[in-house]
Amino acid sequence: MDVNKTDAKKEFSATLKTVATITLSGELTAASAPIFKAEVEKALQQGVNGLVLFIQELDYIASAGLRVLIFAKQKMDAKADIYVVGGQEQVLDTLEKTGFDQGVILQDTYKPL
């Protein structure tokens, strides 16, 4: 028996992912962006590993709303995912034209990766 042989068993690990969900509806403008930012900050304070934004009923997103999305992306861990779920064509077009669609996971329905 070879005593130098090491056991090739993989060490056990478990990871808990805490994901916050925020539902946006109406118009995300300069006037409403602080409300959205407060919700994002609340989620960040709870130490979330991901963010799911349900935007099926969001009619419009202004640059102030995009800034909050950028803020969320910058403040979260680099490995954290931001899902943008649903979305009307006008809102999705805005995300695509600004390139923000490259930094999030766009989905019709929420399916964690």
JOLIN-V704116 format. One record per residue. N is the residue number from 1. BURIAL is + if it has 24 or more other ideal C-beta (glycine too) atoms within 12 Angstrom, else -. D_LAST is the distance of its C-alpha to the last C-alpha in Angstrom with 2 decimals. Layout:
# JOLIN-V704116
n: <N | N>
burial: <BURIAL | BURIAL>
d_last: <D_LAST | D_LAST>
This chain:
# JOLIN-V704116
n: <1 | 2 | 3 | 4 | 5 | 6 | 7 | 8 | 9 | 10 | 11 | 12 | 13 | 14 | 15 | 16 | 17 | 18 | 19 | 20 | 21 | 22 | 23 | 24 | 25 | 26 | 27 | 28 | 29 | 30 | 31 | 32 | 33 | 34 | 35 | 36 | 37 | 38 | 39 | 40 | 41 | 42 | 43 | 44 | 45 | 46 | 47 | 48 | 49 | 50 | 51 | 52 | 53 | 54 | 55 | 56 | 57 | 58 | 59 | 60 | 61 | 62 | 63 | 64 | 65 | 66 | 67 | 68 | 69 | 70 | 71 | 72 | 73 | 74 | 75 | 76 | 77 | 78 | 79 | 80 | 81 | 82 | 83 | 84 | 85 | 86 | 87 | 88 | 89 | 90 | 91 | 92 | 93 | 94 | 95 | 96 | 97 | 98 | 99 | 100 | 101 | 102 | 103 | 104 | 105 | 106 | 107 | 108 | 109 | 110 | 111 | 112 | 113>
burial: <- | - | - | - | - | - | - | - | - | - | - | - | - | - | - | - | - | - | + | + | - | + | - | + | - | - | + | + | - | - | - | - | + | - | - | + | + | - | + | + | - | - | + | + | - | - | - | + | - | + | + | + | + | - | + | - | - | + | - | + | + | + | - | - | + | + | - | + | + | - | + | + | + | - | - | + | - | - | - | + | + | + | + | + | + | - | + | - | - | - | + | + | - | + | + | - | - | - | - | + | - | - | + | + | + | + | - | - | - | + | - | - | ->
d_last: <44.10 | 42.41 | 41.96 | 40.05 | 37.11 | 34.03 | 31.66 | 28.46 | 26.38 | 23.11 | 23.13 | 21.08 | 18.59 | 16.48 | 14.33 | 14.18 | 11.75 | 13.73 | 12.30 | 15.05 | 15.35 | 18.13 | 19.65 | 21.82 | 24.70 | 27.94 | 28.61 | 27.05 | 30.20 | 32.01 | 33.42 | 30.17 | 28.00 | 29.43 | 28.17 | 24.60 | 25.05 | 26.44 | 23.38 | 21.10 | 23.63 | 23.69 | 19.94 | 20.39 | 23.39 | 21.43 | 19.33 | 15.87 | 12.92 | 11.13 | 12.58 | 12.00 | 14.99 | 16.22 | 18.78 | 20.01 | 23.45 | 23.69 | 26.65 | 27.08 | 25.74 | 28.39 | 28.29 | 28.50 | 25.17 | 23.63 | 25.20 | 23.45 | 20.04 | 21.21 | 22.51 | 19.23 | 17.47 | 20.46 | 20.76 | 17.28 | 16.42 | 15.62 | 12.33 | 11.37 | 9.12 | 11.03 | 9.87 | 12.98 | 13.20 | 16.23 | 19.09 | 22.53 | 23.60 | 25.72 | 23.02 | 20.52 | 23.52 | 24.22 | 20.77 | 21.15 | 24.79 | 24.18 | 21.38 | 19.07 | 16.54 | 16.02 | 14.92 | 12.31 | 9.49 | 11.69 | 10.91 | 13.68 | 12.16 | 9.44 | 6.37 | 3.79 | 0.00>
